[in-house]
Amino acid sequence: MVNKVEICGVNTAKLPVLSSAQMRELFLAMKNGERSAREKLIKGNLRLVLSVIQRFTNRGEYVDDLFQVGCIGLIKAIDNFDLSQNVKFSTYAVPMIIGEIRRYLRDNNPIRVSRSLRDTAYKAIQVRESLVNRHSREPSVSEIAEELNMSREEIVFAMDAIQEPVSLFEPIYHDGGDPIFVMDQIGDEKNHDVNWLERISIREALRKLSDREKLILTLRFFEGKTQMEVAEEIGISQAQVSRLEKAALNHMRKYI
């Protein structure tokens, strides 16, 4: 879909490319109130949007939707770009386009996150960017929390809440053969050999018990019933249930 010629009615094969000199002239004209200059800047930088949306094509979103959202980011970048700063327009625009697309993906996430949590997370992202520009390094969570006058835990919780879910079948490596998926890199502590052997031992030990002992242990430990409930169900006293349960467990310990 990314390589198709037409996106949102725009023929991507015929998009113009502006030189640095042309960009500067158009920005100056736009600052002087020439509306056509802004339109030319938008059309002349749509290739930036196309290059950015390729990073998000594995999210299951329509490319047309991503392109439109990316264009909003591009327009914001054009309206806020400062020619006096010694920065290339693409360097300034790409993060804004990415930010707009990420915001769209977060707001359209199937997992609903409360508005207050999203607001906290967005503030934390803005503060992080501000601290990076100020100190030229990645700030710690504690520094972000201090800047916002919030606890470290609140920041971590809010940032975790807006993370996009990843499919267990998301490929993370592919060398031309069978791909490696996320699920291939996840350990499962419940399926270790020790636990597997314990389940076999318990099953074999249960087979050595009488039918009444098996019934009592099943009701108590697999169905979660109290001794009184078991006593009522099988028609004996609670004291008898207690004795039979202890005897059955002792027999099982010997077999295991």
MARLUMVEX-538713 format. One record per residue (C-alpha): residue number from 1; residue in three letters; x, y, z. Coordinates in nm, 3 decimals, padded with zeros to 5 digits, always signed. Layout:
N
+-----+------+---------+---------+---------+
! pos ! code !    east !   north !      up !
+-----+------+---------+---------+---------+
! NUM !  ALA !       X !       Y !       Z !
...
+-----+------+---------+---------+---------+
This chain:
256
+-----+------+---------+---------+---------+
! pos ! code !    east !   north !      up !
+-----+------+---------+---------+---------+
!   1 !  MET ! +00.000 ! +00.000 ! +00.000 !
!   2 !  VAL ! +00.287 ! +00.239 ! +00.076 !
!   3 !  ASN ! +00.423 ! +00.205 ! -00.277 !
!   4 !  LYS ! +00.096 ! +00.282 ! -00.451 !
!   5 !  VAL ! +00.104 ! +00.587 ! -00.675 !
!   6 !  GLU ! -00.204 ! +00.761 ! -00.536 !
!   7 !  ILE ! -00.271 ! +00.841 ! -00.170 !
!   8 !  CYS ! -00.568 ! +01.056 ! -00.072 !
!   9 !  GLY ! -00.604 ! +01.158 ! -00.436 !
!  10 !  VAL ! -00.242 ! +01.277 ! -00.450 !
!  11 !  ASN ! -00.028 ! +01.135 ! -00.728 !
!  12 !  THR ! +00.289 ! +01.063 ! -00.530 !
!  13 !  ALA ! +00.492 ! +01.006 ! -00.845 !
!  14 !  LYS ! +00.450 ! +01.370 ! -00.943 !
!  15 !  LEU ! +00.518 ! +01.541 ! -00.612 !
!  16 !  PRO ! +00.754 ! +01.840 ! -00.651 !
!  17 !  VAL ! +01.090 ! +01.864 ! -00.473 !
!  18 !  LEU ! +01.203 ! +02.208 ! -00.353 !
!  19 !  SER ! +01.562 ! +02.321 ! -00.327 !
!  20 !  SER ! +01.692 ! +02.501 ! -00.015 !
!  21 !  ALA ! +01.685 ! +02.834 ! -00.198 !
!  22 !  GLN ! +01.326 ! +02.780 ! -00.312 !
!  23 !  MET ! +01.224 ! +02.684 ! +00.041 !
!  24 !  ARG ! +01.375 ! +03.002 ! +00.183 !
!  25 !  GLU ! +01.206 ! +03.221 ! -00.077 !
!  26 !  LEU ! +00.869 ! +03.061 ! -00.010 !
!  27 !  PHE ! +00.904 ! +03.097 ! +00.367 !
!  28 !  LEU ! +00.987 ! +03.465 ! +00.328 !
!  29 !  ALA ! +00.691 ! +03.511 ! +00.095 !
!  30 !  MET ! +00.463 ! +03.330 ! +00.341 !
!  31 !  LYS ! +00.580 ! +03.556 ! +00.625 !
!  32 !  ASN ! +00.487 ! +03.851 ! +00.407 !
!  33 !  GLY ! +00.132 ! +03.720 ! +00.378 !
!  34 !  GLU ! +00.145 ! +03.542 ! +00.042 !
!  35 !  ARG ! -00.101 ! +03.253 ! +00.083 !
!  36 !  SER ! +00.005 ! +03.069 ! -00.232 !
!  37 !  ALA ! +00.358 ! +03.037 ! -00.086 !
!  38 !  ARG ! +00.220 ! +02.829 ! +00.204 !
!  39 !  GLU ! +00.038 ! +02.597 ! -00.036 !
!  40 !  LYS ! +00.356 ! +02.551 ! -00.240 !
!  41 !  LEU ! +00.551 ! +02.469 ! +00.077 !
!  42 !  ILE ! +00.295 ! +02.205 ! +00.172 !
!  43 !  LYS ! +00.295 ! +02.043 ! -00.172 !
!  44 !  GLY ! +00.673 ! +02.066 ! -00.196 !
!  45 !  ASN ! +00.723 ! +01.874 ! +00.132 !
!  46 !  LEU ! +00.465 ! +01.596 ! +00.100 !
!  47 !  ARG ! +00.748 ! +01.354 ! +00.030 !
!  48 !  LEU ! +00.855 ! +01.407 ! +00.392 !
!  49 !  VAL ! +00.514 ! +01.280 ! +00.504 !
!  50 !  LEU ! +00.544 ! +00.978 ! +00.274 !
!  51 !  SER ! +00.885 ! +00.889 ! +00.416 !
!  52 !  VAL ! +00.757 ! +00.915 ! +00.775 !
!  53 !  ILE ! +00.439 ! +00.708 ! +00.736 !
!  54 !  GLN ! +00.645 ! +00.410 ! +00.616 !
!  55 !  ARG ! +00.754 ! +00.367 ! +00.979 !
!  56 !  PHE ! +00.394 ! +00.308 ! +01.084 !
!  57 !  THR ! +00.262 ! +00.081 ! +00.809 !
!  58 !  ASN ! +00.269 ! -00.232 ! +01.028 !
!  59 !  ARG ! +00.008 ! -00.093 ! +01.273 !
!  60 !  GLY ! -00.294 ! -00.201 ! +01.069 !
!  61 !  GLU ! -00.394 ! +00.160 ! +00.996 !
!  62 !  TYR ! -00.498 ! +00.280 ! +00.650 !
!  63 !  VAL ! -00.212 ! +00.458 ! +00.475 !
!  64 !  ASP ! -00.455 ! +00.729 ! +00.358 !
!  65 !  ASP ! -00.544 ! +00.809 ! +00.721 !
!  66 !  LEU ! -00.179 ! +00.820 ! +00.828 !
!  67 !  PHE ! -00.097 ! +01.044 ! +00.532 !
!  68 !  GLN ! -00.370 ! +01.293 ! +00.625 !
!  69 !  VAL ! -00.258 ! +01.302 ! +00.988 !
!  70 !  GLY ! +00.103 ! +01.341 ! +00.877 !
!  71 !  CYS ! -00.001 ! +01.638 ! +00.660 !
!  72 !  ILE ! -00.142 ! +01.807 ! +00.972 !
!  73 !  GLY ! +00.199 ! +01.769 ! +01.135 !
!  74 !  LEU ! +00.364 ! +01.910 ! +00.823 !
!  75 !  ILE ! +00.135 ! +02.214 ! +00.819 !
!  76 !  LYS ! +00.207 ! +02.281 ! +01.188 !
!  77 !  ALA ! +00.579 ! +02.258 ! +01.115 !
!  78 !  ILE ! +00.548 ! +02.504 ! +00.823 !
!  79 !  ASP ! +00.344 ! +02.751 ! +01.031 !
!  80 !  ASN ! +00.590 ! +02.742 ! +01.322 !
!  81 !  PHE ! +00.925 ! +02.714 ! +01.143 !
!  82 !  ASP ! +01.173 ! +02.990 ! +01.229 !
!  83 !  LEU ! +01.406 ! +03.083 ! +00.945 !
!  84 !  SER ! +01.643 ! +03.260 ! +01.185 !
!  85 !  GLN ! +01.739 ! +02.927 ! +01.343 !
!  86 !  ASN ! +02.023 ! +02.742 ! +01.173 !
!  87 !  VAL ! +01.816 ! +02.425 ! +01.125 !
!  88 !  LYS ! +01.707 ! +02.245 ! +00.811 !
!  89 !  PHE ! +01.331 ! +02.239 ! +00.767 !
!  90 !  SER ! +01.323 ! +01.859 ! +00.736 !
!  91 !  THR ! +01.509 ! +01.827 ! +01.070 !
!  92 !  TYR ! +01.239 ! +02.039 ! +01.232 !
!  93 !  ALA ! +00.940 ! +01.893 ! +01.047 !
!  94 !  VAL ! +00.999 ! +01.517 ! +01.073 !
!  95 !  PRO ! +00.964 ! +01.500 ! +01.457 !
!  96 !  MET ! +00.645 ! +01.708 ! +01.435 !
!  97 !  ILE ! +00.497 ! +01.475 ! +01.171 !
!  98 !  ILE ! +00.594 ! +01.170 ! +01.378 !
!  99 !  GLY ! +00.445 ! +01.329 ! +01.690 !
! 100 !  GLU ! +00.116 ! +01.400 ! +01.515 !
! 101 !  ILE ! +00.091 ! +01.040 ! +01.389 !
! 102 !  ARG ! +00.178 ! +00.896 ! +01.729 !
! 103 !  ARG ! -00.084 ! +01.115 ! +01.893 !
! 104 !  TYR ! -00.341 ! +00.991 ! +01.642 !
! 105 !  LEU ! -00.245 ! +00.628 ! +01.707 !
! 106 !  ARG ! -00.264 ! +00.677 ! +02.084 !
! 107 !  ASP ! -00.605 ! +00.845 ! +02.068 !
! 108 !  ASN ! -00.737 ! +00.568 ! +01.842 !
! 109 !  ASN ! -00.591 ! +00.289 ! +02.053 !
! 110 !  PRO ! -00.848 ! +00.009 ! +02.116 !
! 111 !  ILE ! -00.731 ! +00.004 ! +02.480 !
! 112 !  ARG ! -00.904 ! +00.303 ! +02.640 !
! 113 !  VAL ! -00.691 ! +00.523 ! +02.866 !
! 114 !  SER ! -00.843 ! +00.793 ! +03.086 !
! 115 !  ARG ! -00.808 ! +01.153 ! +02.973 !
! 116 !  SER ! -00.618 ! +01.251 ! +03.288 !
! 117 !  LEU ! -00.360 ! +00.978 ! +03.233 !
! 118 !  ARG ! -00.312 ! +01.080 ! +02.869 !
! 119 !  ASP ! -00.274 ! +01.445 ! +02.970 !
! 120 !  THR ! -00.011 ! +01.352 ! +03.229 !
! 121 !  ALA ! +00.177 ! +01.143 ! +02.974 !
! 122 !  TYR ! +00.170 ! +01.421 ! +02.711 !
! 123 !  LYS ! +00.296 ! +01.674 ! +02.967 !
! 124 !  ALA ! +00.576 ! +01.434 ! +03.060 !
! 125 !  ILE ! +00.672 ! +01.398 ! +02.692 !
! 126 !  GLN ! +00.681 ! +01.777 ! +02.649 !
! 127 !  VAL ! +00.891 ! +01.820 ! +02.965 !
! 128 !  ARG ! +01.126 ! +01.545 ! +02.850 !
! 129 !  GLU ! +01.180 ! +01.721 ! +02.515 !
! 130 !  SER ! +01.237 ! +02.052 ! +02.697 !
! 131 !  LEU ! +01.496 ! +01.894 ! +02.931 !
! 132 !  VAL ! +01.673 ! +01.725 ! +02.638 !
! 133 !  ASN ! +01.705 ! +02.063 ! +02.462 !
! 134 !  ARG ! +01.819 ! +02.230 ! +02.783 !
! 135 !  HIS ! +02.077 ! +01.976 ! +02.899 !
! 136 !  SER ! +02.158 ! +01.787 ! +02.574 !
! 137 !  ARG ! +02.100 ! +01.451 ! +02.741 !
! 138 !  GLU ! +01.817 ! +01.211 ! +02.821 !
! 139 !  PRO ! +01.652 ! +01.316 ! +03.152 !
! 140 !  SER ! +01.569 ! +01.066 ! +03.426 !
! 141 !  VAL ! +01.211 ! +00.993 ! +03.530 !
! 142 !  SER ! +01.283 ! +01.166 ! +03.861 !
! 143 !  GLU ! +01.385 ! +01.487 ! +03.682 !
! 144 !  ILE ! +01.064 ! +01.483 ! +03.474 !
! 145 !  ALA ! +00.856 ! +01.418 ! +03.788 !
! 146 !  GLU ! +01.028 ! +01.704 ! +03.973 !
! 147 !  GLU ! +00.964 ! +01.943 ! +03.684 !
! 148 !  LEU ! +00.592 ! +01.852 ! +03.686 !
! 149 !  ASN ! +00.574 ! +01.847 ! +04.067 !
! 150 !  MET ! +00.442 ! +01.491 ! +04.057 !
! 151 !  SER ! +00.557 ! +01.159 ! +04.198 !
! 152 !  ARG ! +00.787 ! +00.934 ! +03.998 !
! 153 !  GLU ! +00.527 ! +00.656 ! +04.013 !
! 154 !  GLU ! +00.258 ! +00.878 ! +03.856 !
! 155 !  ILE ! +00.484 ! +00.956 ! +03.559 !
! 156 !  VAL ! +00.579 ! +00.591 ! +03.505 !
! 157 !  PHE ! +00.216 ! +00.477 ! +03.531 !
! 158 !  ALA ! +00.098 ! +00.743 ! +03.283 !
! 159 !  MET ! +00.374 ! +00.666 ! +03.032 !
! 160 !  ASP ! +00.305 ! +00.292 ! +03.054 !
! 161 !  ALA ! -00.067 ! +00.355 ! +02.998 !
! 162 !  ILE ! -00.018 ! +00.518 ! +02.657 !
! 163 !  GLN ! +00.224 ! +00.256 ! +02.523 !
! 164 !  GLU ! +00.082 ! +00.086 ! +02.218 !
! 165 !  PRO ! +00.011 ! -00.287 ! +02.253 !
! 166 !  VAL ! +00.234 ! -00.514 ! +02.048 !
! 167 !  SER ! +00.106 ! -00.834 ! +01.893 !
! 168 !  LEU ! +00.278 ! -01.155 ! +02.006 !
! 169 !  PHE ! +00.302 ! -01.237 ! +01.636 !
! 170 !  GLU ! +00.485 ! -00.913 ! +01.552 !
! 171 !  PRO ! +00.801 ! -01.014 ! +01.358 !
! 172 !  ILE ! +01.117 ! -00.872 ! +01.513 !
! 173 !  TYR ! +01.374 ! -01.038 ! +01.287 !
! 174 !  HIS ! +01.366 ! -01.188 ! +00.941 !
! 175 !  ASP ! +01.668 ! -01.311 ! +00.747 !
! 176 !  GLY ! +01.482 ! -01.457 ! +00.450 !
! 177 !  GLY ! +01.390 ! -01.775 ! +00.635 !
! 178 !  ASP ! +01.138 ! -01.824 ! +00.915 !
! 179 !  PRO ! +01.076 ! -01.494 ! +01.100 !
! 180 !  ILE ! +01.129 ! -01.457 ! +01.476 !
! 181 !  PHE ! +00.819 ! -01.324 ! +01.652 !
! 182 !  VAL ! +00.780 ! -01.142 ! +01.984 !
! 183 !  MET ! +00.632 ! -01.456 ! +02.141 !
! 184 !  ASP ! +00.952 ! -01.646 ! +02.058 !
! 185 !  GLN ! +01.144 ! -01.412 ! +02.291 !
! 186 !  ILE ! +00.906 ! -01.441 ! +02.590 !
! 187 !  GLY ! +00.979 ! -01.686 ! +02.868 !
! 188 !  ASP ! +00.705 ! -01.882 ! +03.045 !
! 189 !  GLU ! +00.785 ! -01.961 ! +03.407 !
! 190 !  LYS ! +00.474 ! -02.180 ! +03.436 !
! 191 !  ASN ! +00.600 ! -02.432 ! +03.184 !
! 192 !  HIS ! +00.944 ! -02.513 ! +03.322 !
! 193 !  ASP ! +01.043 ! -02.879 ! +03.338 !
! 194 !  VAL ! +01.024 ! -02.875 ! +03.719 !
! 195 !  ASN ! +00.659 ! -02.763 ! +03.717 !
! 196 !  TRP ! +00.577 ! -03.014 ! +03.443 !
! 197 !  LEU ! +00.728 ! -03.299 ! +03.648 !
! 198 !  GLU ! +00.545 ! -03.184 ! +03.961 !
! 199 !  ARG ! +00.210 ! -03.201 ! +03.780 !
! 200 !  ILE ! +00.288 ! -03.555 ! +03.663 !
! 201 !  SER ! +00.388 ! -03.656 ! +04.017 !
! 202 !  ILE ! +00.069 ! -03.513 ! +04.167 !
! 203 !  ARG ! -00.148 ! -03.683 ! +03.904 !
! 204 !  GLU ! +00.020 ! -04.019 ! +03.966 !
! 205 !  ALA ! -00.008 ! -03.980 ! +04.345 !
! 206 !  LEU ! -00.380 ! -03.903 ! +04.316 !
! 207 !  ARG ! -00.431 ! -04.234 ! +04.137 !
! 208 !  LYS ! -00.306 ! -04.417 ! +04.448 !
! 209 !  LEU ! -00.583 ! -04.273 ! +04.667 !
! 210 !  SER ! -00.928 ! -04.414 ! +04.731 !
! 211 !  ASP ! -01.226 ! -04.269 ! +04.547 !
! 212 !  ARG ! -01.342 ! -04.087 ! +04.863 !
! 213 !  GLU ! -00.997 ! -03.935 ! +04.923 !
! 214 !  LYS ! -00.972 ! -03.823 ! +04.559 !
! 215 !  LEU ! -01.319 ! -03.666 ! +04.581 !
! 216 !  ILE ! -01.233 ! -03.476 ! +04.900 !
! 217 !  LEU ! -00.905 ! -03.337 ! +04.761 !
! 218 !  THR ! -01.072 ! -03.244 ! +04.431 !
! 219 !  LEU ! -01.350 ! -03.055 ! +04.609 !
! 220 !  ARG ! -01.106 ! -02.887 ! +04.852 !
! 221 !  PHE ! -00.814 ! -02.789 ! +04.630 !
! 222 !  PHE ! -00.945 ! -02.788 ! +04.273 !
! 223 !  GLU ! -01.292 ! -02.645 ! +04.338 !
! 224 !  GLY ! -01.197 ! -02.437 ! +04.644 !
! 225 !  LYS ! -01.471 ! -02.560 ! +04.880 !
! 226 !  THR ! -01.448 ! -02.542 ! +05.259 !
! 227 !  GLN ! -01.440 ! -02.854 ! +05.475 !
! 228 !  MET ! -01.795 ! -02.778 ! +05.590 !
! 229 !  GLU ! -01.918 ! -02.757 ! +05.228 !
! 230 !  VAL ! -01.742 ! -03.084 ! +05.143 !
! 231 !  ALA ! -01.896 ! -03.251 ! +05.450 !
! 232 !  GLU ! -02.246 ! -03.144 ! +05.345 !
! 233 !  GLU ! -02.190 ! -03.260 ! +04.988 !
! 234 !  ILE ! -02.070 ! -03.612 ! +05.065 !
! 235 !  GLY ! -02.277 ! -03.662 ! +05.384 !
! 236 !  ILE ! -02.014 ! -03.693 ! +05.660 !
! 237 !  SER ! -01.899 ! -03.467 ! +05.945 !
! 238 !  GLN ! -01.643 ! -03.189 ! +05.908 !
! 239 !  ALA ! -01.413 ! -03.375 ! +06.152 !
! 240 !  GLN ! -01.419 ! -03.679 ! +05.923 !
! 241 !  VAL ! -01.341 ! -03.463 ! +05.623 !
! 242 !  SER ! -01.046 ! -03.312 ! +05.809 !
! 243 !  ARG ! -00.907 ! -03.657 ! +05.904 !
! 244 !  LEU ! -00.953 ! -03.798 ! +05.554 !
! 245 !  GLU ! -00.795 ! -03.489 ! +05.396 !
! 246 !  LYS ! -00.486 ! -03.509 ! +05.618 !
! 247 !  ALA ! -00.451 ! -03.884 ! +05.558 !
! 248 !  ALA ! -00.484 ! -03.837 ! +05.180 !
! 249 !  LEU ! -00.220 ! -03.563 ! +05.177 !
! 250 !  ASN ! +00.018 ! -03.779 ! +05.381 !
! 251 !  HIS ! -00.028 ! -04.067 ! +05.134 !
! 252 !  MET ! +00.040 ! -03.834 ! +04.842 !
! 253 !  ARG ! +00.358 ! -03.700 ! +05.005 !
! 254 !  LYS ! +00.493 ! -04.054 ! +05.031 !
! 255 !  TYR ! +00.424 ! -04.128 ! +04.665 !
! 256 !  ILE ! +00.563 ! -03.793 ! +04.541 !
+-----+------+---------+---------+---------+
